[in-house]
Amino acid sequence: MSSPRNGDPIRLSLSLEEAWVAHAALFHAGEAAVAAGDDAPGECRLLRSIERDRALTPDGAALLRDALIDYLGDAPVRDRAPGRALLRRIDDAVESRSRSTS
């Protein structure tokens, strides 16, 4: 799936469970980046945006989508359903933005 081409923010209203899974996924992605010798500022900025219920940038939505995909493969059972629901919503939002810029 391609990333959205415009810079319009993506508003996602997260349930408590979805916010928890997003946090866990981004935390794990940030840990993996640091372990690989990279900084994790994108994950940190995105965590702050989610905690403050702010709209996501297209790059932030793509980062969250990637983090969720990686996390959900080995996620605890309690995180899987809300994580998949959030992933579908992010995919829908990104796809609708991509179609509107075509």
Stockholm file with secondary structure:
# STOCKHOLM 1.0

chainA/1-102         MSSPRNGDPIRLSLSLEEAWVAHAALFHAGEAAVAAGDDAPGECRLLRSIERDRALTPDGAALLRDALIDYLGDAPVRDRAPGRALLRRIDDAVESRSRSTS
#=GR chainA/1-102 SS CCCCSSCCCBCCCCCHHHHHHHHHHHHHHHHHHHHTTCCCHHHHHHHHHHHTTCCBCHHHHHHHHHHHHHHHTSCCHHHHHHHHHHHHHHHHHHHHHHHHTC
#=GC SS_cons         CCCCSSCCCBCCCCCHHHHHHHHHHHHHHHHHHHHTTCCCHHHHHHHHHHHTTCCBCHHHHHHHHHHHHHHHTSCCHHHHHHHHHHHHHHHHHHHHHHHHTC
//
